[in-house]
Amino acid sequence: MTILTEREAPTPDLLALLRPGALYVVDDMLPQVTWPEDHRPRVDAFLERLPDVPNWHATPMNWASGLVVAARI
């Protein structure tokens, strides 16, 4: 298993690496008081464009610190 962060591979590049059947799990998607000021707009933009990413089904969850589980189809 390979784990890459957004710093190592931007989301579009990372998603292109994953084969059908792969899962993409993202945590810390709900606002936190410890977030830097520029983090909230990036998270909001990610969640907004996620439904439009081709060949992926994603489910955001209001659980713990916020979670998104996406599957490549």
N, C-alpha and C positions, 0 to 999 in steps of 0.2 A: 504494500500500500504506500502511495506517495501522498504526502500532505504538503500543499503549497499555500502560501498566504497571498493576500491581495498585493502585498508589497513585492512578492516574487513573480507573480503572474497576474496581470489585470484580468478581471472576470471574463471578458469575451475570449481572451487567449486561453485561459484555464478551461473554460467550457468546451472549447474546440479540441482539447486534448482527450476528453473523456468519451469513451465508447458507449453505444447503446447498452442500457442496463445499469450504467454507472449511477451512483448517488452522489449528490453534492449537498453537504450539510454546512449551514452557516449559523453560528450562534451570536449572542449579544445583539439582537436586532431590535430590542425595545430600548427607548431612551434611558440613559443612565446619568446620574449626576456627575460621574467621573469622566464622561466623554469630553474631549476637547470641543471647542465651539464649531470647528469645521466638520465634525464627524456626522452630526445629525443630517445635514443636507445630502451627504454621500449615501447614507443608509436609506433615506427617503427616495433618492433617485434610483438606487438599486432595486428597492421594492416596487417602485412604479414601473420600471422597464422589465421586470422579471416575467410577467405574463406574456410579453411579446417576444421572448427569446424562442426561436424555432427549435423544434425537436426536444423540448423540455416541458415537463409538468412539475410545478412547484406548489408547495403548501406552506404558507407562513403560519406559525403557531404562536399563540399568546401564552406561552408556557415558560416559566422561570425567567431568564433574561431575554427571551425571544428567540425563536428558532425557525429556520427555513430548511425544509427537506425537499430537494428537487431530484427528479429522475430523468435521465436521458432516454428518449424513446426512439 
